[in-house]
Amino acid sequence: AQKAARAAGATTLSDEEIVRLVREREQARATGDYKTADKLRDQLEKHGVHLDAKDNKWQAADGRSGPIGPVNISAAHAQKAARAAGATTLSDEEIVRLVREREQARATGDYKTADKLRDQLEKHGVHLDAKDNKWQAADGRSGPIGPVNISAA
């Protein structure tokens, strides 16, 4: 990868860009989308970034390196569903409305509805991250999962 980068006069990627591409590649691999995973690996190598699966880290031609982190399976499945469905993009307002409806359903114990709403969001490439209390769209947009007004639920 480093030779290819020097030969091609590779542009330098920021650490954030490398981490994003590595994460997307690992998620593609986790969902069996090896074509996308290979394209992302090739893109990284074109920029002089080598992936070392044995040591579970990436190494840039300029000496920078970092871990290949664990895969967020829920986010990976949301991306896979979005790719499979040729997902239409939801507006931020639509996402916020669906997230709010889901949270209200969960607050009232209506888990069947909450699961349907989560599946609908994932079909459009939106992942719900309960740990960080936020939603994230496959295109990079994100927002908070707001508090639920129990009286409105």
Legacy VTK file of the C-alpha trace (Angstrom):
# vtk DataFile Version 3.0
C-alpha trace
ASCII
DATASET POLYDATA
POINTS 153 float
0.000 0.000 0.000
2.811 2.382 0.863
4.572 1.772 -2.482
1.294 2.253 -4.336
0.687 5.471 -2.421
4.102 6.870 -3.249
3.804 5.815 -6.904
0.368 7.388 -7.232
1.290 10.534 -5.312
-1.388 9.732 -2.757
-3.300 12.498 -1.076
-3.255 12.435 2.678
-6.416 11.450 4.496
-7.147 12.861 7.940
-7.289 10.444 10.859
-11.075 10.987 10.974
-11.421 10.057 7.286
-9.300 6.936 7.764
-11.273 5.855 10.841
-14.575 6.426 8.972
-13.454 4.394 5.948
-12.050 1.601 8.139
-15.306 1.500 10.144
-17.415 1.391 6.960
-15.227 -1.422 5.616
-15.545 -3.461 8.798
-19.323 -2.972 8.808
-19.524 -4.053 5.167
-17.499 -7.169 5.985
-19.716 -7.921 9.007
-22.817 -7.933 6.803
-21.229 -9.979 4.009
-20.907 -7.070 1.555
-17.429 -8.021 0.427
-17.616 -6.017 -2.805
-18.025 -2.777 -0.824
-15.417 -3.908 1.712
-12.919 -4.523 -1.104
-13.631 -1.114 -2.679
-13.066 0.602 0.661
-9.830 -1.353 1.235
-8.640 -0.369 -2.251
-9.532 3.277 -1.555
-7.550 3.202 1.684
-4.567 1.551 -0.012
-4.666 4.149 -2.804
-4.090 6.713 -0.042
-1.253 4.726 1.507
-3.211 3.143 4.346
-2.458 -0.525 5.000
-4.888 -2.683 6.994
-3.252 -5.284 9.220
-5.936 -7.843 10.122
-3.514 -9.911 12.221
-2.694 -7.011 14.568
-6.147 -5.428 14.050
-4.776 -1.988 13.154
-4.304 0.386 10.236
-0.995 2.012 9.283
-0.607 5.074 7.040
2.428 5.581 4.792
3.390 8.631 6.870
3.671 6.523 10.059
0.285 7.259 11.605
-1.637 4.238 12.849
-4.724 3.277 14.776
-6.890 0.354 15.817
-9.453 -1.344 13.641
-12.334 -1.005 16.073
-15.178 -3.383 16.815
-18.180 -3.404 14.501
-21.475 -1.896 15.606
-23.754 -4.666 14.335
-26.935 -2.583 14.518
-25.354 0.179 12.435
-24.013 -2.418 10.004
-27.462 -3.915 9.558
-28.971 -0.459 9.007
-26.413 0.208 6.262
-27.037 -3.202 4.711
-30.807 -2.664 4.722
-30.353 0.772 3.177
-28.180 -0.647 0.380
-30.532 -3.571 -0.281
-33.619 -1.399 -0.470
-31.989 1.381 -2.446
-33.164 3.439 0.491
-34.842 6.738 -0.006
-33.422 9.375 2.255
-35.615 10.534 5.095
-35.549 14.211 6.028
-34.274 15.144 9.475
-37.860 16.004 10.433
-39.118 12.555 9.367
-36.325 10.841 11.296
-36.999 12.894 14.433
-40.742 12.123 14.172
-40.152 8.365 13.813
-37.577 8.344 16.621
-39.978 10.248 18.889
-42.835 7.839 18.053
-40.554 4.888 18.772
-39.426 6.293 22.102
-43.051 6.984 23.086
-44.027 3.415 22.137
-41.160 2.065 24.251
-42.132 4.293 27.184
-45.667 2.864 27.163
-44.480 -0.750 26.769
-45.631 -1.075 23.130
-42.486 -2.895 22.025
-44.079 -4.344 18.884
-44.682 -0.837 17.531
-41.264 0.313 18.747
-39.600 -2.564 16.869
-41.564 -1.780 13.680
-40.485 1.851 13.855
-36.840 0.849 14.452
-37.026 -1.510 11.455
-38.513 1.283 9.337
-35.666 3.603 10.316
-33.061 0.916 9.590
-34.652 0.278 6.178
-33.795 3.903 5.401
-30.251 3.577 6.719
-30.862 5.182 10.118
-29.179 3.530 13.094
-30.289 4.161 16.682
-27.428 4.217 19.167
-28.929 3.769 22.639
-25.532 3.976 24.345
-24.800 7.451 22.965
-28.511 8.331 22.875
-28.418 9.466 19.236
-29.510 8.464 15.755
-27.161 8.316 12.784
-28.065 8.193 9.105
-25.965 6.254 6.601
-25.131 9.575 4.899
-23.468 10.910 8.071
-26.298 13.023 9.501
-27.064 12.480 13.171
-29.123 13.844 16.016
-30.133 13.191 19.600
-32.757 10.712 20.726
-34.706 13.197 22.765
-36.413 12.640 26.094
-39.941 11.235 25.982
-42.898 13.227 27.229
-44.738 10.458 29.074
-47.994 12.435 29.230
-47.908 12.746 25.431
-47.183 9.059 24.986
LINES 1 154
153 0 1 2 3 4 5 6 7 8 9 10 11 12 13 14 15 16 17 18 19 20 21 22 23 24 25 26 27 28 29 30 31 32 33 34 35 36 37 38 39 40 41 42 43 44 45 46 47 48 49 50 51 52 53 54 55 56 57 58 59 60 61 62 63 64 65 66 67 68 69 70 71 72 73 74 75 76 77 78 79 80 81 82 83 84 85 86 87 88 89 90 91 92 93 94 95 96 97 98 99 100 101 102 103 104 105 106 107 108 109 110 111 112 113 114 115 116 117 118 119 120 121 122 123 124 125 126 127 128 129 130 131 132 133 134 135 136 137 138 139 140 141 142 143 144 145 146 147 148 149 150 151 152
